[in-house]
Amino acid sequence: MQQTIKLNCQAISIALFAALAWSAPAVHAEDKKPEAFVFASLDTNGDGVVSKEEAEGKIAPEVVKTADKNGDGKLDPVEFQAAGLDKAR
């Protein structure tokens, strides 16, 4: 049962993230790479990391916890990319 709930949370998180990515304004190639734009759209305070609070409602807490390799409770761009979160569409 817990495994099913976890998988459902991850699926919902990916779906929400994909919706966010698709609803984002177009990015000009000369400005930023699209994956950088996705990260930047979640990093609302511009500190270079996506905190639990910034990810809330967009990325499932379990996904953040798994992707947070250094355990600081935040996703830096390397962790974000390594988790494949920059590829969601």
C-alpha positions in Angstrom: 0.0 0.0 0.0 2.8 2.5 0.9 4.6 1.6 -2.4 1.4 2.4 -4.3 0.9 5.7 -2.5 4.6 6.6 -3.1 4.3 5.8 -6.9 1.0 7.8 -7.1 2.7 10.8 -5.4 5.6 10.6 -7.8 3.2 10.3 -10.8 1.2 13.3 -9.6 4.4 15.3 -9.0 5.7 14.5 -12.5 2.3 15.5 -14.1 2.2 18.8 -12.2 5.8 19.5 -13.1 5.1 18.7 -16.7 2.1 21.1 -16.7 4.3 23.8 -15.2 7.0 23.2 -17.8 4.5 23.4 -20.7 2.7 26.5 -19.4 6.0 28.4 -19.0 6.6 31.2 -21.5 8.8 30.4 -24.5 12.5 30.7 -24.0 14.7 32.2 -26.6 17.8 30.1 -27.3 20.1 33.0 -26.9 18.7 33.7 -23.4 18.8 30.3 -21.6 18.6 26.7 -22.2 15.1 25.4 -21.6 16.2 23.2 -18.7 17.7 26.2 -17.0 14.4 28.0 -17.4 12.6 25.2 -15.7 15.0 25.3 -12.7 14.8 29.1 -12.6 11.0 29.1 -12.6 11.0 27.0 -9.5 13.8 28.9 -7.8 11.5 31.8 -7.0 13.8 33.7 -4.7 16.8 33.4 -7.1 19.2 31.9 -4.6 20.4 29.2 -7.0 18.6 26.3 -5.2 15.1 24.9 -5.1 14.0 24.7 -1.5 11.3 22.4 -0.1 9.0 25.4 0.1 9.6 26.4 -3.5 9.1 22.8 -4.7 5.9 22.4 -2.6 2.9 21.5 -4.8 5.2 21.1 -7.9 7.6 18.3 -7.0 6.5 15.5 -4.6 8.4 15.7 -1.2 9.7 12.1 -1.8 11.2 13.1 -5.1 12.9 16.1 -3.5 14.3 13.9 -0.7 15.6 11.3 -3.2 17.2 13.9 -5.5 18.8 15.8 -2.6 22.1 13.9 -2.6 23.9 16.2 -0.1 21.0 16.2 2.4 20.7 19.9 2.7 17.0 19.9 2.0 17.4 21.8 -1.2 18.0 20.9 -4.9 20.9 22.6 -6.5 21.1 22.6 -10.4 23.3 19.5 -10.4 20.9 17.5 -8.2 18.0 18.8 -10.2 19.5 17.7 -13.5 20.8 14.4 -12.2 17.2 13.5 -11.0 16.0 14.2 -14.6 13.7 17.0 -13.4 15.0 19.2 -16.2 13.7 16.7 -18.7 10.0 16.7 -17.6 7.6 17.7 -20.3 
